[in-house]
Amino acid sequence: MIPYDLYHGTSNDFAIVDANAHHVPDRSAFAASLCADLGIDGVLFLAINDATRPPRAVMTLVQPDGGTAAMCGNGARCAARWVAARTDADEVMLDTQAGTRRTVVDGDDVAVEMGAPAFDPAAVPVTGDSPLVREDIAGYTVTAVNTGVPHAVAFVDDVDAIDIAADAPPIRHHDRFPEGANATFAEETETGFRQRTFERGVEGETQSCGTGAVAVAVVAAREGRVPENATVSVSPPGGTLTIELDGDTAVLHGPTTVVGDGEADATPARQVDT
């Protein structure tokens, strides 16, 4: 049996497994089964190296479809708090497939440096030689950006009016995105932005998406909706996230919550399509 801890960041739910202590033979099958059983957004496998200060941890996120995501903003925040609690640290370096991310833990709030957002077509990636900026994709005006993972961002008048189950998949699977993209819809408000995201790998709407919130903020800055150096409030259904924009960098802030713990069979008997 593999023990796990349950965390959420603005209702983005994750199970965390200590990868140093427990070997999972097939992470894809394990994560797909556990996500299906618990209705969570992914499993974080964390391998801590506490020989350095600040401590480091290798973070691997396996999603409900059994695939891995290079980066996850809310997952990184939950991972940082988990590592911090075990190493008596308030700063943690996370090694992700999108690069190393510095995090700072302050009680329930965790900040993660998200790196430089990329609009370059090869980095998103999108087809073509020019950035995909304010182009018509499946009936929406879309800008593509990579904030650790690719996002297709569309500003709309009312996010509640979007039929995400119907409207997001044609964007998520559009030919312009050779590796697919998260479809993120945003509505500008008096205090910031409201956000809804159809997440690649989850293959449905999530209650919160940290990389999506950063994508909303950086695309808003590119379009002149907010200053390039600004603190932007983005509210997915699960809560409110804050993004600090400073030139080419973005820092994601938000709350994290410890939910509980449990254990699951390392080799699930029930097979889940991945």
C-alpha positions in Angstrom: 0.0 0.0 0.0 1.2 3.5 -0.8 0.4 6.3 1.7 -0.5 9.7 0.3 -1.5 13.1 1.6 -4.3 15.1 0.2 -3.9 18.9 -0.4 -5.7 21.5 -2.4 -4.9 24.9 -3.7 -8.1 26.9 -4.3 -9.9 23.6 -4.8 -7.3 22.2 -7.2 -7.0 18.8 -5.5 -3.9 16.6 -5.4 -2.6 13.5 -3.7 1.1 13.7 -2.7 3.3 10.6 -2.6 6.8 10.5 -1.0 8.8 9.2 -4.0 11.9 8.6 -1.8 10.1 6.3 0.6 7.6 4.5 -1.7 8.1 3.0 -5.2 5.1 2.9 -7.5 5.8 0.5 -10.4 3.4 2.1 -12.8 2.8 5.8 -11.9 0.4 6.3 -14.8 -1.9 3.5 -13.8 -1.7 4.4 -10.1 -2.5 8.0 -10.7 -5.3 7.3 -13.2 -6.9 4.9 -10.7 -6.5 7.2 -7.7 -7.8 10.3 -9.5 -10.8 8.3 -10.6 -11.5 7.0 -7.1 -11.0 10.3 -5.3 -12.1 12.7 -8.0 -8.9 14.7 -7.8 -6.8 16.6 -10.4 -3.6 14.7 -10.2 -0.9 12.9 -8.1 2.3 14.6 -7.2 5.3 12.4 -6.7 7.9 14.3 -4.7 11.5 13.3 -4.1 13.1 15.5 -1.4 16.8 16.4 -1.2 17.3 18.1 2.1 21.0 18.1 2.0 21.0 21.7 0.7 19.5 24.9 2.0 17.0 25.8 0.7 15.8 22.1 0.3 15.1 20.8 -3.2 12.5 18.4 -4.4 11.9 16.8 -7.8 8.2 17.2 -8.6 6.4 15.0 -11.1 2.7 15.5 -11.7 0.7 12.6 -13.2 -2.7 13.6 -14.3 -6.0 11.7 -14.5 -5.4 10.5 -18.0 -2.1 8.9 -16.9 0.1 11.5 -18.6 2.5 14.0 -17.0 2.3 17.8 -17.0 5.5 19.8 -17.2 4.3 22.3 -14.6 1.3 23.0 -12.4 1.1 26.3 -10.5 -1.3 25.1 -7.8 0.4 21.7 -7.6 3.7 23.4 -7.1 2.2 25.5 -4.3 0.9 22.3 -2.6 4.2 20.5 -3.1 6.1 23.4 -1.6 4.1 23.4 1.5 4.4 19.6 1.9 8.2 19.8 1.5 8.5 22.8 3.8 6.6 20.9 6.6 9.1 18.0 6.3 12.3 20.1 6.2 11.4 23.0 8.5 11.9 25.5 5.7 10.0 28.5 4.4 11.7 28.4 1.0 11.8 25.4 -1.3 13.3 24.8 -4.7 11.1 22.6 -6.9 12.7 20.8 -9.9 9.9 20.4 -12.5 9.9 19.4 -16.2 9.5 23.1 -17.0 12.6 24.1 -15.0 13.4 24.9 -11.3 10.9 27.0 -9.5 11.6 28.9 -6.3 8.8 28.9 -3.8 8.1 30.7 -0.5 5.8 29.4 2.2 4.1 31.8 4.5 1.5 29.8 6.5 -1.3 28.8 4.2 -0.1 31.1 1.5 2.5 29.9 -0.9 4.2 31.9 -3.7 5.9 30.2 -6.7 8.1 31.9 -9.2 6.6 30.8 -12.5 9.4 31.9 -14.8 9.1 33.9 -18.0 5.9 33.3 -20.0 6.6 32.4 -23.6 4.6 33.5 -26.7 7.2 32.2 -29.2 5.5 29.7 -31.4 8.1 27.0 -30.9 7.9 27.4 -27.1 4.1 27.2 -26.7 4.1 25.3 -29.1 1.9 26.4 -32.0 2.2 25.8 -35.7 3.5 28.7 -37.9 6.4 31.1 -37.6 4.6 33.9 -35.7 3.1 34.1 -32.2 -0.6 33.2 -32.1 -2.1 36.5 -30.8 -5.8 37.4 -31.0 -6.6 34.9 -33.7 -9.9 33.2 -34.3 -9.8 29.6 -33.0 -13.1 27.7 -33.0 -15.1 30.8 -32.7 -13.1 32.6 -30.0 -10.4 35.3 -30.2 -7.4 33.4 -28.7 -3.9 34.2 -27.7 -1.5 31.4 -27.0 1.1 31.4 -24.3 3.2 28.9 -22.4 3.3 29.5 -18.6 4.9 26.1 -17.9 2.2 24.4 -20.0 0.5 25.8 -23.1 -2.7 27.9 -22.7 -5.1 29.3 -25.2 -6.6 32.4 -23.6 -9.8 33.9 -24.7 -11.4 37.0 -23.1 -15.2 36.9 -23.0 -18.0 39.1 -21.7 -19.3 36.5 -19.3 -17.4 33.3 -18.3 -20.6 31.8 -16.8 -22.2 31.9 -20.2 -19.5 29.6 -21.7 -20.5 26.0 -22.4 -17.0 24.7 -21.6 -17.9 21.1 -22.3 -18.9 22.0 -25.8 -16.7 25.0 -26.6 -13.4 24.1 -25.0 -12.5 20.8 -26.7 -12.3 22.3 -30.3 -9.7 24.8 -28.9 -7.9 22.2 -26.8 -7.5 19.9 -29.8 -7.1 22.5 -32.5 -4.6 21.8 -35.3 -2.7 25.0 -34.3 -1.6 23.3 -31.1 0.4 20.2 -32.0 0.7 19.1 -28.4 -2.8 20.3 -27.4 -3.5 23.3 -25.1 -5.4 24.2 -22.0 -8.4 26.3 -23.0 -8.8 29.2 -20.6 -11.6 31.8 -20.6 -11.4 35.1 -18.7 -13.8 37.8 -17.9 -12.5 41.3 -16.9 -14.1 42.7 -13.8 -13.7 45.9 -11.7 -11.2 44.1 -9.4 -9.4 41.7 -11.8 -10.5 38.7 -13.8 -12.7 35.7 -13.5 -11.3 32.5 -15.0 -12.5 29.1 -16.2 -10.1 26.5 -17.6 -10.6 23.3 -19.4 -7.4 21.4 -18.5 -5.4 19.2 -20.8 -4.8 15.9 -19.1 -7.8 16.3 -16.8 -10.0 16.6 -20.0 -12.6 18.7 -18.2 -13.0 21.9 -16.3 -11.0 22.3 -13.1 -12.0 24.4 -10.1 -8.7 26.2 -10.3 -5.7 26.3 -12.6 -2.6 28.2 -11.5 -0.8 28.2 -14.8 -4.1 29.4 -16.4 -4.4 32.3 -13.9 -0.8 33.3 -14.8 -1.7 33.0 -18.5 -4.7 35.3 -18.0 -2.5 37.9 -16.3 0.3 37.9 -18.8 -2.0 38.0 -21.8 -4.0 40.8 -20.2 -0.7 42.7 -19.8 0.2 42.0 -23.5 -3.2 43.4 -24.6 -2.9 46.5 -22.4 -5.7 45.5 -20.0 -3.3 45.8 -17.1 0.2 47.4 -16.7 3.2 45.2 -17.5 4.3 45.6 -13.9 1.2 45.0 -11.8 -0.4 42.8 -9.2 -3.4 41.0 -10.8 -6.3 39.2 -9.1 -7.6 36.2 -11.0 -10.6 34.2 -9.6 -11.3 30.7 -10.9 -14.4 29.0 -9.3 -12.3 27.6 -6.5 -11.0 30.8 -5.0 -8.8 33.9 -5.7 -5.1 33.8 -6.9 -2.8 36.8 -7.1 -0.2 37.2 -9.8 2.7 39.6 -9.5 3.9 40.7 -12.9 7.4 42.2 -13.2 8.6 42.5 -16.7 9.3 39.0 -18.1 8.5 37.2 -14.8 5.4 36.2 -12.9 4.9 35.1 -9.3 1.8 33.1 -8.4 0.3 33.5 -4.8 -2.5 31.7 -3.3 -3.8 29.6 -0.3 -3.1 25.9 0.3 -5.1 23.5 2.4 -4.2 20.2 4.0 -7.2 17.9 3.5 -6.2 14.6 4.9 -4.4 11.4 4.0 -5.0 7.8 2.9 -3.4 4.9 1.2 -3.8 3.0 -2.1 -2.6 -0.2 -3.7 0.7 0.3 -5.5 -0.7 -1.9 -8.3 -4.4 -1.1 -8.7 -6.5 -4.1 -9.7 -9.0 -1.9 -11.5 -7.6 -0.8 -14.9 -8.3 2.7 -16.0 -8.0 3.7 -19.6 -5.1 6.1 -20.0 
